[in-house]
Amino acid sequence: MSKATAAHKHRTKLHVLRDRLKRATRDAKRGLAGAAERVAAHSAKRAAYRAANP
């Protein structure tokens, strides 16, 4: 895999994780069921990915 391809995969993963967290946060503000759990799960997943890939 070329460096450009690897960088693109990493950047895409970061954006996906960010977007999932944003959607969950928005849903939590609207009071949707299960949104608070999703915020916690997506925050942990994003933090773990950032720690593993600084």
mmCIF entry with sequence, helices, sheets and N, C-alpha, C, O atoms, coordinates in Angstrom:
data_MODEL
# 
_entry.id   MODEL 
# 
_entity.id                         1 
_entity.type                       polymer 
_entity.pdbx_number_of_molecules   1 
# 
_entity_poly.entity_id                      1 
_entity_poly.type                           'polypeptide(L)' 
_entity_poly.nstd_linkage                   no 
_entity_poly.nstd_monomer                   no 
_entity_poly.pdbx_seq_one_letter_code       MSKATAAHKHRTKLHVLRDRLKRATRDAKRGLAGAAERVAAHSAKRAAYRAANP 
_entity_poly.pdbx_seq_one_letter_code_can   MSKATAAHKHRTKLHVLRDRLKRATRDAKRGLAGAAERVAAHSAKRAAYRAANP 
_entity_poly.pdbx_strand_id                 A 
# 
loop_
_entity_poly_seq.entity_id 
_entity_poly_seq.num 
_entity_poly_seq.mon_id 
_entity_poly_seq.hetero 
1 1  MET n 
1 2  SER n 
1 3  LYS n 
1 4  ALA n 
1 5  THR n 
1 6  ALA n 
1 7  ALA n 
1 8  HIS n 
1 9  LYS n 
1 10 HIS n 
1 11 ARG n 
1 12 THR n 
1 13 LYS n 
1 14 LEU n 
1 15 HIS n 
1 16 VAL n 
1 17 LEU n 
1 18 ARG n 
1 19 ASP n 
1 20 ARG n 
1 21 LEU n 
1 22 LYS n 
1 23 ARG n 
1 24 ALA n 
1 25 THR n 
1 26 ARG n 
1 27 ASP n 
1 28 ALA n 
1 29 LYS n 
1 30 ARG n 
1 31 GLY n 
1 32 LEU n 
1 33 ALA n 
1 34 GLY n 
1 35 ALA n 
1 36 ALA n 
1 37 GLU n 
1 38 ARG n 
1 39 VAL n 
1 40 ALA n 
1 41 ALA n 
1 42 HIS n 
1 43 SER n 
1 44 ALA n 
1 45 LYS n 
1 46 ARG n 
1 47 ALA n 
1 48 ALA n 
1 49 TYR n 
1 50 ARG n 
1 51 ALA n 
1 52 ALA n 
1 53 ASN n 
1 54 PRO n 
# 
_struct_asym.id          A 
_struct_asym.entity_id   1 
# 
loop_
_struct_conf.conf_type_id 
_struct_conf.id 
_struct_conf.pdbx_PDB_helix_id 
_struct_conf.beg_label_comp_id 
_struct_conf.beg_label_asym_id 
_struct_conf.beg_label_seq_id 
_struct_conf.pdbx_beg_PDB_ins_code 
_struct_conf.end_label_comp_id 
_struct_conf.end_label_asym_id 
_struct_conf.end_label_seq_id 
_struct_conf.pdbx_end_PDB_ins_code 
_struct_conf.beg_auth_comp_id 
_struct_conf.beg_auth_asym_id 
_struct_conf.beg_auth_seq_id 
_struct_conf.end_auth_comp_id 
_struct_conf.end_auth_asym_id 
_struct_conf.end_auth_seq_id 
_struct_conf.pdbx_PDB_helix_class 
_struct_conf.details 
_struct_conf.pdbx_PDB_helix_length 
HELX_P HELX_P1 AA1 LYS A 3  ? ARG A 30 ? LYS A 3  ARG A 30 1 ? 28 
HELX_P HELX_P2 AA2 ALA A 35 ? ALA A 52 ? ALA A 35 ALA A 52 1 ? 18 
# 
_struct_conf_type.id          HELX_P 
_struct_conf_type.criteria    ? 
_struct_conf_type.reference   ? 
# 
loop_
_atom_site.group_PDB 
_atom_site.id 
_atom_site.type_symbol 
_atom_site.label_atom_id 
_atom_site.label_alt_id 
_atom_site.label_comp_id 
_atom_site.label_asym_id 
_atom_site.label_entity_id 
_atom_site.label_seq_id 
_atom_site.pdbx_PDB_ins_code 
_atom_site.Cartn_x 
_atom_site.Cartn_y 
_atom_site.Cartn_z 
_atom_site.occupancy 
_atom_site.B_iso_or_equiv 
_atom_site.pdbx_formal_charge 
_atom_site.auth_seq_id 
_atom_site.auth_comp_id 
_atom_site.auth_asym_id 
_atom_site.auth_atom_id 
_atom_site.pdbx_PDB_model_num 
ATOM 1   N N  . MET A 1 1  ? 0.842   -1.167 0.000  1.00 0.00 ? 1  MET A N  1 
ATOM 2   C CA . MET A 1 1  ? 0.000   0.000  0.000  1.00 0.00 ? 1  MET A CA 1 
ATOM 3   C C  . MET A 1 1  ? 0.895   1.239  0.000  1.00 0.00 ? 1  MET A C  1 
ATOM 4   O O  . MET A 1 1  ? 1.838   1.346  0.783  1.00 0.00 ? 1  MET A O  1 
ATOM 5   N N  . SER A 1 2  ? 0.579   2.153  -0.881 1.00 0.00 ? 2  SER A N  1 
ATOM 6   C CA . SER A 1 2  ? 1.389   3.370  -0.947 1.00 0.00 ? 2  SER A CA 1 
ATOM 7   C C  . SER A 1 2  ? 1.110   4.264  0.261  1.00 0.00 ? 2  SER A C  1 
ATOM 8   O O  . SER A 1 2  ? 0.109   4.102  0.957  1.00 0.00 ? 2  SER A O  1 
ATOM 9   N N  . LYS A 1 3  ? 2.013   5.202  0.488  1.00 0.00 ? 3  LYS A N  1 
ATOM 10  C CA . LYS A 1 3  ? 1.836   6.111  1.618  1.00 0.00 ? 3  LYS A CA 1 
ATOM 11  C C  . LYS A 1 3  ? 0.591   6.971  1.442  1.00 0.00 ? 3  LYS A C  1 
ATOM 12  O O  . LYS A 1 3  ? -0.102  7.272  2.413  1.00 0.00 ? 3  LYS A O  1 
ATOM 13  N N  . ALA A 1 4  ? 0.310   7.361  0.213  1.00 0.00 ? 4  ALA A N  1 
ATOM 14  C CA . ALA A 1 4  ? -0.866  8.192  -0.041 1.00 0.00 ? 4  ALA A CA 1 
ATOM 15  C C  . ALA A 1 4  ? -2.148  7.424  0.274  1.00 0.00 ? 4  ALA A C  1 
ATOM 16  O O  . ALA A 1 4  ? -3.087  7.981  0.844  1.00 0.00 ? 4  ALA A O  1 
ATOM 17  N N  . THR A 1 5  ? -2.184  6.158  -0.094 1.00 0.00 ? 5  THR A N  1 
ATOM 18  C CA . THR A 1 5  ? -3.360  5.337  0.175  1.00 0.00 ? 5  THR A CA 1 
ATOM 19  C C  . THR A 1 5  ? -3.542  5.134  1.671  1.00 0.00 ? 5  THR A C  1 
ATOM 20  O O  . THR A 1 5  ? -4.662  5.211  2.177  1.00 0.00 ? 5  THR A O  1 
ATOM 21  N N  . ALA A 1 6  ? -2.459  4.876  2.376  1.00 0.00 ? 6  ALA A N  1 
ATOM 22  C CA . ALA A 1 6  ? -2.529  4.696  3.827  1.00 0.00 ? 6  ALA A CA 1 
ATOM 23  C C  . ALA A 1 6  ? -2.988  5.980  4.511  1.00 0.00 ? 6  ALA A C  1 
ATOM 24  O O  . ALA A 1 6  ? -3.795  5.939  5.441  1.00 0.00 ? 6  ALA A O  1 
ATOM 25  N N  . ALA A 1 7  ? -2.480  7.103  4.056  1.00 0.00 ? 7  ALA A N  1 
ATOM 26  C CA . ALA A 1 7  ? -2.878  8.386  4.635  1.00 0.00 ? 7  ALA A CA 1 
ATOM 27  C C  . ALA A 1 7  ? -4.353  8.657  4.378  1.00 0.00 ? 7  ALA A C  1 
ATOM 28  O O  . ALA A 1 7  ? -5.053  9.177  5.247  1.00 0.00 ? 7  ALA A O  1 
ATOM 29  N N  . HIS A 1 8  ? -4.817  8.312  3.209  1.00 0.00 ? 8  HIS A N  1 
ATOM 30  C CA . HIS A 1 8  ? -6.228  8.522  2.873  1.00 0.00 ? 8  HIS A CA 1 
ATOM 31  C C  . HIS A 1 8  ? -7.127  7.656  3.755  1.00 0.00 ? 8  HIS A C  1 
ATOM 32  O O  . HIS A 1 8  ? -8.164  8.120  4.230  1.00 0.00 ? 8  HIS A O  1 
ATOM 33  N N  . LYS A 1 9  ? -6.731  6.399  3.975  1.00 0.00 ? 9  LYS A N  1 
ATOM 34  C CA . LYS A 1 9  ? -7.509  5.513  4.837  1.00 0.00 ? 9  LYS A CA 1 
ATOM 35  C C  . LYS A 1 9  ? -7.564  6.067  6.264  1.00 0.00 ? 9  LYS A C  1 
ATOM 36  O O  . LYS A 1 9  ? -8.618  6.045  6.901  1.00 0.00 ? 9  LYS A O  1 
ATOM 37  N N  . HIS A 1 10 ? -6.435  6.559  6.760  1.00 0.00 ? 10 HIS A N  1 
ATOM 38  C CA . HIS A 1 10 ? -6.366  7.105  8.113  1.00 0.00 ? 10 HIS A CA 1 
ATOM 39  C C  . HIS A 1 10 ? -7.258  8.346  8.228  1.00 0.00 ? 10 HIS A C  1 
ATOM 40  O O  . HIS A 1 10 ? -8.027  8.473  9.181  1.00 0.00 ? 10 HIS A O  1 
ATOM 41  N N  . ARG A 1 11 ? -7.155  9.239  7.277  1.00 0.00 ? 11 ARG A N  1 
ATOM 42  C CA . ARG A 1 11 ? -7.940  10.473 7.283  1.00 0.00 ? 11 ARG A CA 1 
ATOM 43  C C  . ARG A 1 11 ? -9.435  10.161 7.199  1.00 0.00 ? 11 ARG A C  1 
ATOM 44  O O  . ARG A 1 11 ? -10.247 10.775 7.891  1.00 0.00 ? 11 ARG A O  1 
ATOM 45  N N  . THR A 1 12 ? -9.784  9.202  6.345  1.00 0.00 ? 12 THR A N  1 
ATOM 46  C CA . THR A 1 12 ? -11.180 8.810  6.201  1.00 0.00 ? 12 THR A CA 1 
ATOM 47  C C  . THR A 1 12 ? -11.715 8.236  7.500  1.00 0.00 ? 12 THR A C  1 
ATOM 48  O O  . THR A 1 12 ? -12.830 8.554  7.913  1.00 0.00 ? 12 THR A O  1 
ATOM 49  N N  . LYS A 1 13 ? -10.920 7.388  8.145  1.00 0.00 ? 13 LYS A N  1 
ATOM 50  C CA . LYS A 1 13 ? -11.332 6.789  9.417  1.00 0.00 ? 13 LYS A CA 1 
ATOM 51  C C  . LYS A 1 13 ? -11.565 7.870  10.466 1.00 0.00 ? 13 LYS A C  1 
ATOM 52  O O  . LYS A 1 13 ? -12.542 7.808  11.214 1.00 0.00 ? 13 LYS A O  1 
ATOM 53  N N  . LEU A 1 14 ? -10.670 8.865  10.527 1.00 0.00 ? 14 LEU A N  1 
ATOM 54  C CA . LEU A 1 14 ? -10.835 9.966  11.477 1.00 0.00 ? 14 LEU A CA 1 
ATOM 55  C C  . LEU A 1 14 ? -12.136 10.713 11.231 1.00 0.00 ? 14 LEU A C  1 
ATOM 56  O O  . LEU A 1 14 ? -12.848 11.056 12.175 1.00 0.00 ? 14 LEU A O  1 
ATOM 57  N N  . HIS A 1 15 ? -12.448 10.966 9.971  1.00 0.00 ? 15 HIS A N  1 
ATOM 58  C CA . HIS A 1 15 ? -13.663 11.706 9.637  1.00 0.00 ? 15 HIS A CA 1 
ATOM 59  C C  . HIS A 1 15 ? -14.910 10.895 9.962  1.00 0.00 ? 15 HIS A C  1 
ATOM 60  O O  . HIS A 1 15 ? -15.901 11.445 10.442 1.00 0.00 ? 15 HIS A O  1 
ATOM 61  N N  . VAL A 1 16 ? -14.868 9.606  9.707  1.00 0.00 ? 16 VAL A N  1 
ATOM 62  C CA . VAL A 1 16 ? -16.010 8.748  10.017 1.00 0.00 ? 16 VAL A CA 1 
ATOM 63  C C  . VAL A 1 16 ? -16.257 8.731  11.523 1.00 0.00 ? 16 VAL A C  1 
ATOM 64  O O  . VAL A 1 16 ? -17.395 8.871  11.971 1.00 0.00 ? 16 VAL A O  1 
ATOM 65  N N  . LEU A 1 17 ? -15.194 8.561  12.301 1.00 0.00 ? 17 LEU A N  1 
ATOM 66  C CA . LEU A 1 17 ? -15.333 8.540  13.752 1.00 0.00 ? 17 LEU A CA 1 
ATOM 67  C C  . LEU A 1 17 ? -15.850 9.889  14.270 1.00 0.00 ? 17 LEU A C  1 
ATOM 68  O O  . LEU A 1 17 ? -16.687 9.930  15.171 1.00 0.00 ? 17 LEU A O  1 
ATOM 69  N N  . ARG A 1 18 ? -15.357 10.973 13.704 1.00 0.00 ? 18 ARG A N  1 
ATOM 70  C CA . ARG A 1 18 ? -15.819 12.310 14.101 1.00 0.00 ? 18 ARG A CA 1 
ATOM 71  C C  . ARG A 1 18 ? -17.295 12.487 13.770 1.00 0.00 ? 18 ARG A C  1 
ATOM 72  O O  . ARG A 1 18 ? -18.058 13.001 14.588 1.00 0.00 ? 18 ARG A O  1 
ATOM 73  N N  . ASP A 1 19 ? -17.698 12.068 12.583 1.00 0.00 ? 19 ASP A N  1 
ATOM 74  C CA . ASP A 1 19 ? -19.082 12.247 12.157 1.00 0.00 ? 19 ASP A CA 1 
ATOM 75  C C  . ASP A 1 19 ? -20.045 11.420 12.994 1.00 0.00 ? 19 ASP A C  1 
ATOM 76  O O  . ASP A 1 19 ? -21.136 11.886 13.323 1.00 0.00 ? 19 ASP A O  1 
ATOM 77  N N  . ARG A 1 20 ? -19.653 10.191 13.344 1.00 0.00 ? 20 ARG A N  1 
ATOM 78  C CA . ARG A 1 20 ? -20.518 9.367  14.189 1.00 0.00 ? 20 ARG A CA 1 
ATOM 79  C C  . ARG A 1 20 ? -20.719 10.009 15.550 1.00 0.00 ? 20 ARG A C  1 
ATOM 80  O O  . ARG A 1 20 ? -21.826 10.001 16.088 1.00 0.00 ? 20 ARG A O  1 
ATOM 81  N N  . LEU A 1 21 ? -19.645 10.569 16.113 1.00 0.00 ? 21 LEU A N  1 
ATOM 82  C CA . LEU A 1 21 ? -19.736 11.229 17.404 1.00 0.00 ? 21 LEU A CA 1 
ATOM 83  C C  . LEU A 1 21 ? -20.619 12.468 17.311 1.00 0.00 ? 21 LEU A C  1 
ATOM 84  O O  . LEU A 1 21 ? -21.423 12.725 18.206 1.00 0.00 ? 21 LEU A O  1 
ATOM 85  N N  . LYS A 1 22 ? -20.474 13.236 16.236 1.00 0.00 ? 22 LYS A N  1 
ATOM 86  C CA . LYS A 1 22 ? -21.289 14.438 16.056 1.00 0.00 ? 22 LYS A CA 1 
ATOM 87  C C  . LYS A 1 22 ? -22.771 14.089 15.957 1.00 0.00 ? 22 LYS A C  1 
ATOM 88  O O  . LYS A 1 22 ? -23.615 14.751 16.561 1.00 0.00 ? 22 LYS A O  1 
ATOM 89  N N  . ARG A 1 23 ? -23.083 13.039 15.186 1.00 0.00 ? 23 ARG A N  1 
ATOM 90  C CA . ARG A 1 23 ? -24.486 12.625 15.039 1.00 0.00 ? 23 ARG A CA 1 
ATOM 91  C C  . ARG A 1 23 ? -25.065 12.165 16.370 1.00 0.00 ? 23 ARG A C  1 
ATOM 92  O O  . ARG A 1 23 ? -26.202 12.494 16.707 1.00 0.00 ? 23 ARG A O  1 
ATOM 93  N N  . ALA A 1 24 ? -24.275 11.400 17.127 1.00 0.00 ? 24 ALA A N  1 
ATOM 94  C CA . ALA A 1 24 ? -24.739 10.916 18.423 1.00 0.00 ? 24 ALA A CA 1 
ATOM 95  C C  . ALA A 1 24 ? -24.952 12.077 19.394 1.00 0.00 ? 24 ALA A C  1 
ATOM 96  O O  . ALA A 1 24 ? -25.918 12.080 20.156 1.00 0.00 ? 24 ALA A O  1 
ATOM 97  N N  . THR A 1 25 ? -24.055 13.056 19.368 1.00 0.00 ? 25 THR A N  1 
ATOM 98  C CA . THR A 1 25 ? -24.189 14.225 20.239 1.00 0.00 ? 25 THR A CA 1 
ATOM 99  C C  . THR A 1 25 ? -25.436 15.010 19.884 1.00 0.00 ? 25 THR A C  1 
ATOM 100 O O  . THR A 1 25 ? -26.172 15.447 20.769 1.00 0.00 ? 25 THR A O  1 
ATOM 101 N N  . ARG A 1 26 ? -25.675 15.189 18.604 1.00 0.00 ? 26 ARG A N  1 
ATOM 102 C CA . ARG A 1 26 ? -26.866 15.908 18.144 1.00 0.00 ? 26 ARG A CA 1 
ATOM 103 C C  . ARG A 1 26 ? -28.133 15.174 18.588 1.00 0.00 ? 26 ARG A C  1 
ATOM 104 O O  . ARG A 1 26 ? -29.089 15.794 19.053 1.00 0.00 ? 26 ARG A O  1 
ATOM 105 N N  . ASP A 1 27 ? -28.128 13.846 18.441 1.00 0.00 ? 27 ASP A N  1 
ATOM 106 C CA . ASP A 1 27 ? -29.286 13.058 18.853 1.00 0.00 ? 27 ASP A CA 1 
ATOM 107 C C  . ASP A 1 27 ? -29.500 13.127 20.360 1.00 0.00 ? 27 ASP A C  1 
ATOM 108 O O  . ASP A 1 27 ? -30.640 13.135 20.825 1.00 0.00 ? 27 ASP A O  1 
ATOM 109 N N  . ALA A 1 28 ? -28.413 13.177 21.125 1.00 0.00 ? 28 ALA A N  1 
ATOM 110 C CA . ALA A 1 28 ? -28.525 13.285 22.578 1.00 0.00 ? 28 ALA A CA 1 
ATOM 111 C C  . ALA A 1 28 ? -29.166 14.616 22.960 1.00 0.00 ? 28 ALA A C  1 
ATOM 112 O O  . ALA A 1 28 ? -29.978 14.671 23.883 1.00 0.00 ? 28 ALA A O  1 
ATOM 113 N N  . LYS A 1 29 ? -28.808 15.684 22.258 1.00 0.00 ? 29 LYS A N  1 
ATOM 114 C CA . LYS A 1 29 ? -29.414 16.986 22.522 1.00 0.00 ? 29 LYS A CA 1 
ATOM 115 C C  . LYS A 1 29 ? -30.906 16.970 22.223 1.00 0.00 ? 29 LYS A C  1 
ATOM 116 O O  . LYS A 1 29 ? -31.687 17.657 22.881 1.00 0.00 ? 29 LYS A O  1 
ATOM 117 N N  . ARG A 1 30 ? -31.301 16.174 21.219 1.00 0.00 ? 30 ARG A N  1 
ATOM 118 C CA . ARG A 1 30 ? -32.716 16.062 20.858 1.00 0.00 ? 30 ARG A CA 1 
ATOM 119 C C  . ARG A 1 30 ? -33.465 15.105 21.766 1.00 0.00 ? 30 ARG A C  1 
ATOM 120 O O  . ARG A 1 30 ? -34.692 15.028 21.704 1.00 0.00 ? 30 ARG A O  1 
ATOM 121 N N  . GLY A 1 31 ? -32.741 14.370 22.613 1.00 0.00 ? 31 GLY A N  1 
ATOM 122 C CA . GLY A 1 31 ? -33.372 13.478 23.564 1.00 0.00 ? 31 GLY A CA 1 
ATOM 123 C C  . GLY A 1 31 ? -33.770 12.129 22.997 1.00 0.00 ? 31 GLY A C  1 
ATOM 124 O O  . GLY A 1 31 ? -34.675 11.487 23.531 1.00 0.00 ? 31 GLY A O  1 
ATOM 125 N N  . LEU A 1 32 ? -33.124 11.682 21.935 1.00 0.00 ? 32 LEU A N  1 
ATOM 126 C CA . LEU A 1 32 ? -33.456 10.390 21.350 1.00 0.00 ? 32 LEU A CA 1 
ATOM 127 C C  . LEU A 1 32 ? -32.966 9.248  22.241 1.00 0.00 ? 32 LEU A C  1 
ATOM 128 O O  . LEU A 1 32 ? -31.942 9.357  22.915 1.00 0.00 ? 32 LEU A O  1 
ATOM 129 N N  . ALA A 1 33 ? -33.711 8.174  22.224 1.00 0.00 ? 33 ALA A N  1 
ATOM 130 C CA . ALA A 1 33 ? -33.375 7.021  23.069 1.00 0.00 ? 33 ALA A CA 1 
ATOM 131 C C  . ALA A 1 33 ? -32.064 6.387  22.614 1.00 0.00 ? 33 ALA A C  1 
ATOM 132 O O  . ALA A 1 33 ? -31.840 6.189  21.420 1.00 0.00 ? 33 ALA A O  1 
ATOM 133 N N  . GLY A 1 34 ? -31.203 6.073  23.575 1.00 0.00 ? 34 GLY A N  1 
ATOM 134 C CA . GLY A 1 34 ? -29.945 5.403  23.279 1.00 0.00 ? 34 GLY A CA 1 
ATOM 135 C C  . GLY A 1 34 ? -28.833 6.314  22.798 1.00 0.00 ? 34 GLY A C  1 
ATOM 136 O O  . GLY A 1 34 ? -27.720 5.849  22.555 1.00 0.00 ? 34 GLY A O  1 
ATOM 137 N N  . ALA A 1 35 ? -29.106 7.586  22.658 1.00 0.00 ? 35 ALA A N  1 
ATOM 138 C CA . ALA A 1 35 ? -28.100 8.498  22.121 1.00 0.00 ? 35 ALA A CA 1 
ATOM 139 C C  . ALA A 1 35 ? -26.940 8.702  23.096 1.00 0.00 ? 35 ALA A C  1 
ATOM 140 O O  . ALA A 1 35 ? -25.787 8.805  22.676 1.00 0.00 ? 35 ALA A O  1 
ATOM 141 N N  . ALA A 1 36 ? -27.238 8.760  24.383 1.00 0.00 ? 36 ALA A N  1 
ATOM 142 C CA . ALA A 1 36 ? -26.181 8.972  25.374 1.00 0.00 ? 36 ALA A CA 1 
ATOM 143 C C  . ALA A 1 36 ? -25.196 7.802  25.364 1.00 0.00 ? 36 ALA A C  1 
ATOM 144 O O  . ALA A 1 36 ? -23.988 7.999  25.498 1.00 0.00 ? 36 ALA A O  1 
ATOM 145 N N  . GLU A 1 37 ? -25.714 6.593  25.207 1.00 0.00 ? 37 GLU A N  1 
ATOM 146 C CA . GLU A 1 37 ? -24.844 5.421  25.137 1.00 0.00 ? 37 GLU A CA 1 
ATOM 147 C C  . GLU A 1 37 ? -23.985 5.463  23.882 1.00 0.00 ? 37 GLU A C  1 
ATOM 148 O O  . GLU A 1 37 ? -22.813 5.087  23.910 1.00 0.00 ? 37 GLU A O  1 
ATOM 149 N N  . ARG A 1 38 ? -24.569 5.922  22.783 1.00 0.00 ? 38 ARG A N  1 
ATOM 150 C CA . ARG A 1 38 ? -23.812 6.033  21.531 1.00 0.00 ? 38 ARG A CA 1 
ATOM 151 C C  . ARG A 1 38 ? -22.708 7.075  21.656 1.00 0.00 ? 38 ARG A C  1 
ATOM 152 O O  . ARG A 1 38 ? -21.609 6.878  21.138 1.00 0.00 ? 38 ARG A O  1 
ATOM 153 N N  . VAL A 1 39 ? -22.993 8.185  22.340 1.00 0.00 ? 39 VAL A N  1 
ATOM 154 C CA . VAL A 1 39 ? -21.967 9.217  22.544 1.00 0.00 ? 39 VAL A CA 1 
ATOM 155 C C  . VAL A 1 39 ? -20.785 8.621  23.300 1.00 0.00 ? 39 VAL A C  1 
ATOM 156 O O  . VAL A 1 39 ? -19.631 8.827  22.927 1.00 0.00 ? 39 VAL A O  1 
ATOM 157 N N  . ALA A 1 40 ? -21.083 7.882  24.365 1.00 0.00 ? 40 ALA A N  1 
ATOM 158 C CA . ALA A 1 40 ? -20.014 7.275  25.162 1.00 0.00 ? 40 ALA A CA 1 
ATOM 159 C C  . ALA A 1 40 ? -19.222 6.263  24.340 1.00 0.00 ? 40 ALA A C  1 
ATOM 160 O O  . ALA A 1 40 ? -17.992 6.236  24.397 1.00 0.00 ? 40 ALA A O  1 
ATOM 161 N N  . ALA A 1 41 ? -19.927 5.434  23.578 1.00 0.00 ? 41 ALA A N  1 
ATOM 162 C CA . ALA A 1 41 ? -19.259 4.406  22.782 1.00 0.00 ? 41 ALA A CA 1 
ATOM 163 C C  . ALA A 1 41 ? -18.393 5.019  21.688 1.00 0.00 ? 41 ALA A C  1 
ATOM 164 O O  . ALA A 1 41 ? -17.253 4.601  21.487 1.00 0.00 ? 41 ALA A O  1 
ATOM 165 N N  . HIS A 1 42 ? -18.934 6.011  20.979 1.00 0.00 ? 42 HIS A N  1 
ATOM 166 C CA . HIS A 1 42 ? -18.183 6.619  19.884 1.00 0.00 ? 42 HIS A CA 1 
ATOM 167 C C  . HIS A 1 42 ? -17.009 7.453  20.407 1.00 0.00 ? 42 HIS A C  1 
ATOM 168 O O  . HIS A 1 42 ? -15.961 7.518  19.764 1.00 0.00 ? 42 HIS A O  1 
ATOM 169 N N  . SER A 1 43 ? -17.178 8.080  21.554 1.00 0.00 ? 43 SER A N  1 
ATOM 170 C CA . SER A 1 43 ? -16.072 8.840  22.151 1.00 0.00 ? 43 SER A CA 1 
ATOM 171 C C  . SER A 1 43 ? -14.925 7.908  22.507 1.00 0.00 ? 43 SER A C  1 
ATOM 172 O O  . SER A 1 43 ? -13.759 8.212  22.254 1.00 0.00 ? 43 SER A O  1 
ATOM 173 N N  . ALA A 1 44 ? -15.269 6.767  23.099 1.00 0.00 ? 44 ALA A N  1 
ATOM 174 C CA . ALA A 1 44 ? -14.237 5.804  23.486 1.00 0.00 ? 44 ALA A CA 1 
ATOM 175 C C  . ALA A 1 44 ? -13.539 5.228  22.254 1.00 0.00 ? 44 ALA A C  1 
ATOM 176 O O  . ALA A 1 44 ? -12.318 5.075  22.242 1.00 0.00 ? 44 ALA A O  1 
ATOM 177 N N  . LYS A 1 45 ? -14.307 4.915  21.235 1.00 0.00 ? 45 LYS A N  1 
ATOM 178 C CA . LYS A 1 45 ? -13.745 4.349  20.006 1.00 0.00 ? 45 LYS A CA 1 
ATOM 179 C C  . LYS A 1 45 ? -12.796 5.360  19.345 1.00 0.00 ? 45 LYS A C  1 
ATOM 180 O O  . LYS A 1 45 ? -11.715 4.998  18.878 1.00 0.00 ? 45 LYS A O  1 
ATOM 181 N N  . ARG A 1 46 ? -13.214 6.619  19.314 1.00 0.00 ? 46 ARG A N  1 
ATOM 182 C CA . ARG A 1 46 ? -12.389 7.663  18.694 1.00 0.00 ? 46 ARG A CA 1 
ATOM 183 C C  . ARG A 1 46 ? -11.107 7.891  19.500 1.00 0.00 ? 46 ARG A C  1 
ATOM 184 O O  . ARG A 1 46 ? -10.027 8.037  18.929 1.00 0.00 ? 46 ARG A O  1 
ATOM 185 N N  . ALA A 1 47 ? -11.234 7.920  20.812 1.00 0.00 ? 47 ALA A N  1 
ATOM 186 C CA . ALA A 1 47 ? -10.059 8.119  21.669 1.00 0.00 ? 47 ALA A CA 1 
ATOM 187 C C  . ALA A 1 47 ? -9.085  6.954  21.526 1.00 0.00 ? 47 ALA A C  1 
ATOM 188 O O  . ALA A 1 47 ? -7.871  7.158  21.497 1.00 0.00 ? 47 ALA A O  1 
ATOM 189 N N  . ALA A 1 48 ? -9.609  5.737  21.437 1.00 0.00 ? 48 ALA A N  1 
ATOM 190 C CA . ALA A 1 48 ? -8.748  4.571  21.282 1.00 0.00 ? 48 ALA A CA 1 
ATOM 191 C C  . ALA A 1 48 ? -8.012  4.614  19.942 1.00 0.00 ? 48 ALA A C  1 
ATOM 192 O O  . ALA A 1 48 ? -6.827  4.289  19.870 1.00 0.00 ? 48 ALA A O  1 
ATOM 193 N N  . TYR A 1 49 ? -8.716  5.013  18.889 1.00 0.00 ? 49 TYR A N  1 
ATOM 194 C CA . TYR A 1 49 ? -8.070  5.090  17.567 1.00 0.00 ? 49 TYR A CA 1 
ATOM 195 C C  . TYR A 1 49 ? -6.990  6.167  17.558 1.00 0.00 ? 49 TYR A C  1 
ATOM 196 O O  . TYR A 1 49 ? -5.912  5.971  16.998 1.00 0.00 ? 49 TYR A O  1 
ATOM 197 N N  . ARG A 1 50 ? -7.291  7.318  18.189 1.00 0.00 ? 50 ARG A N  1 
ATOM 198 C CA . ARG A 1 50 ? -6.296  8.406  18.228 1.00 0.00 ? 50 ARG A CA 1 
ATOM 199 C C  . ARG A 1 50 ? -5.069  8.002  19.038 1.00 0.00 ? 50 ARG A C  1 
ATOM 200 O O  . ARG A 1 50 ? -3.947  8.374  18.696 1.00 0.00 ? 50 ARG A O  1 
ATOM 201 N N  . ALA A 1 51 ? -5.280  7.239  20.115 1.00 0.00 ? 51 ALA A N  1 
ATOM 202 C CA . ALA A 1 51 ? -4.155  6.801  20.934 1.00 0.00 ? 51 ALA A CA 1 
ATOM 203 C C  . ALA A 1 51 ? -3.294  5.792  20.181 1.00 0.00 ? 51 ALA A C  1 
ATOM 204 O O  . ALA A 1 51 ? -2.070  5.799  20.305 1.00 0.00 ? 51 ALA A O  1 
ATOM 205 N N  . ALA A 1 52 ? -3.931  4.931  19.406 1.00 0.00 ? 52 ALA A N  1 
ATOM 206 C CA . ALA A 1 52 ? -3.188  3.915  18.658 1.00 0.00 ? 52 ALA A CA 1 
ATOM 207 C C  . ALA A 1 52 ? -2.516  4.484  17.419 1.00 0.00 ? 52 ALA A C  1 
ATOM 208 O O  . ALA A 1 52 ? -1.529  3.930  16.935 1.00 0.00 ? 52 ALA A O  1 
ATOM 209 N N  . ASN A 1 53 ? -3.052  5.601  16.897 1.00 0.00 ? 53 ASN A N  1 
ATOM 210 C CA . ASN A 1 53 ? -2.512  6.217  15.677 1.00 0.00 ? 53 ASN A CA 1 
ATOM 211 C C  . ASN A 1 53 ? -2.297  7.696  15.903 1.00 0.00 ? 53 ASN A C  1 
ATOM 212 O O  . ASN A 1 53 ? -3.105  8.513  15.461 1.00 0.00 ? 53 ASN A O  1 
ATOM 213 N N  . PRO A 1 54 ? -1.222  8.055  16.582 1.00 0.00 ? 54 PRO A N  1 
ATOM 214 C CA . PRO A 1 54 ? -1.001  9.482  16.909 1.00 0.00 ? 54 PRO A CA 1 
ATOM 215 C C  . PRO A 1 54 ? -0.694  10.344 15.694 1.00 0.00 ? 54 PRO A C  1 
ATOM 216 O O  . PRO A 1 54 ? -0.491  11.551 15.828 1.00 0.00 ? 54 PRO A O  1 
# 
